[in-house]
Amino acid sequence: MTSGSKDGNATAFFGRRHGKTLREGQAERFETLLPRLSIDLSAPPPHPLESLFAAPIEAVRLEIGFGGGEHLLSEARRLPRIGFIGVEPFVNSMAKLLGALDAEPLPNIRLHDDDAIAVLDWLPEASLSGIDLLYPDPWPKKKHWKRRFVNAGNLDRFARVLKPGGLFRFASDIDGYVNWTLVRCAAHPAFEWTAKTADDWRKPFEAWPGTRYEAKAVREGRTPAYLTFRKK
């Protein structure tokens, strides 16, 4: 886990990595399936990056913190010509996704089970068509705000790896984190908010499958926001 102290210098922060003890089948998939799908950050990225995938790929997207994998799986099924790199350090979430991919192999998904910063720094310049950061940990206490993934340093990383016109999409049900993200993206010279009307941030992204976390947030009276920023 990396650390930092200032908004511009903070890198990746996440909470606990382990929850419930893995069942035998889940543990086995960590030993057999995950190594086949994991990207090798010790080797240079392939050129072109699309060749990282077994399927014929036209563009590559990154999802940071895919949680239960609902969105990642849905997008990979819907867009078989797009390659998806999914990052999730939480062991139980990765176990759930591996179970789904064991039952339904998708050749356009590659994985990383640790810090997303390492992936961002490994990726070639202007190699991604999109980055999704959906319902990240809001670190609500003020003393923990420096741990929020959206910061000046990470936006610099996003700007480096996104192609011109590439999209950074952010979703959260925490108003304070939504406002935090709007302020920091507005201050960054590489990004512009694409919203023209209120519906542009109130309505979910195209083909949005919903998540269990989002359903819980709505039940508890929180309103999600869906922000899209374009790399200039």
N, C-alpha and C positions, 0 to 999 in steps of 0.2 A: 504494500500500500504506500502510495506517495503522500507527500504532505506539502504544506505551504502556509503562508501567513497573510499575504496581501491579495486583494482581489485580482490584480493582474498577474500574480505569480502562482496562485494556488493551482494545483493540477487536479488529479482525480482523487475523490474521496468516496468511500462507500462504507456502510455499516458492517454488521456481522456477515460472515460468509457461510456459516453453517446453521441449519435449523434442525429438523427432525433427522434421525439416523436413516441413512439410505437403506432401502430393501436390497436383497441380494441381486435381483435383476438390474436395479438402478446402478448399484456399485459395479456390476459387470460391464454395463454400457460405458461407464467412465473409463474402464480399462481397455475396452475394445473399440467402441464406436467413436468416442470423443477424439482419440489420437488420429483417426482417419479424417475427421472433419476440421480439426484445429489448424489454424494457419501457423506456419513456422516463422516466428519473428527473428530467429537466429540467422535466417537466410535472407538475402536481398529479395525484395518483392519481384514477382515475375513481370516481364514486359511483353505484351501489355498486361495490365492487371486483370483483365477479363479472363486470361488463361489460367487464373487461379482455380477456376471451376471446371467440373467435369462436363457440364452442359455448354452448348454454344451460347455465349453471353454477349450482349451489346452494351451494357452499362453496369456499374457497380454502385450499390448503396450500402450504408452502414447504419445499423440500429444499435444504440448504446443502452444497455440495461433493458433487455427484452422481457424481463419478468416471466410471466407464464407462457410467453411465446405466441399468444393469440394473434397479434398483429404480424409478427415475423412470418409465421406459417401461412397466414392468409395472403400476405403480399407475395410470398414465394410461389404459392399455388396460382395466384391470379396473373403473375408476371413471370412466366418461365424463362424469358429472355433477359431478365435482370438478375444479376448476381447479388446476393445479400450476405454481408458479414455481420453476424450477430455477436454482441459482446454481453456477457452476464457473469459477474463474479460470484453470485449467490448460488451455492452448490445445489440446493433443492430446486431452484428454478431451472438450472441447466439440466438436472436429472429429468424434469418433466419434459423439456424439449427433446432430449435424447430419446425418451420413450416414444414420443410422437414420430420422430425421424426413423426410429427403428421399425415402426409399424408402416410408415409411409416415407420411404427415402425420397429426398428432394435434392437433385444434383446442383441446384443453384443456391445452396446454403453452405457457408463456411463459418466456423465458430472460434471464439476466444473466451476463455473462462477466467480472465484476470482483468487487469487495469486497462481501460479503454485508451488511456494516454499512450500506452506502449504501441497500440495499433495505429493511432493517429500519427505518431512520430515515425512509424515504419512505412506508412503509405506514401506513394510517390505524390509529388505535387500535381494538382489538378487531375486527380484520378477518380473522383467520386461524382456521381450525379445527384446524390442526396445523403443527408444525415438525419436520422430520426432520434429524438430524445423525448421519450413518452413517459409521463408521470415519474420523473426522477425524484429521488429523496429530496424533500424541500428543506431539510435541516431548519426547522422553524425557529429555534432559539437564536437570538441575535448573536450570541457568542460562537455559534456554529455556521453563520452565514458564509464564512470563508470556505466552507466545505462544499458549497453548491457548485455543481458541475459547470453551470454557465458563469463564466468569468472572462475577463479580457484575454488572459493567456490562452484559454481553450478556444475562444472565438478566433484568435489568431491561427490556431491549429486548424479549425474548421475552414477558415479562409484559404489556407495553404492547400488543403487536399481537395476542396470542392472545385469543380470546373466552373468557368463563368456561366452564370445562369442556373447553377446548381442550387438546390433547396435545403435549408435547415428547417426542420419541422419540430415544434415543441408543443407538448400538451401537458396541462396541469390543472388540478382542481383547487390549487392554493393561490388565492389572489395575490398574496405578497410575492410569491415566486413568479407569477405571470408578469406583474409589474416590474420586478427585478430584471427579468429577461428582456422585456420591452425597452427598458432604460439602457441596458448594456448593448443590445443590438443596435439601438438608435445611435449610440455613441461610437459604434465601430464603423470605420469607413468602408468596409467591404460588404456590408449587409444593408438591405432595404426591406422593410415590412411590406408584404404584398396586399394587405387588407385595404379594401376600398369602402366597404360597408360593414356594419356590425355583424351581419350574417357570416362574413368571411372569417371571423374568429369564433363565432358561436357554434357554427355547424361543424361536425366532425370532418376529418379528411375524407377524400374519395374512397369508397368501398371500405369504410371503417368497420371493423368487426366488433368493436367494443371489447372491453376487458373486465375481468371480475373486479379488479380494483376500481375501475371507473363506475361500475354498477353500484358498488358499495358507497362511493362518494356521492352519487346522485341520491341514493336512499337516505343518506345522512344530511342532505340538503345543500351540498356543495355543487357549484356550477362549473363544469370543465370549460377551459378555453383552449383553442387550437390555433397556434400561431405559425405562420409560414414566412420565412425570410429568404430572400433571393441573394445569391452571391453576385455582386456587380461585375 
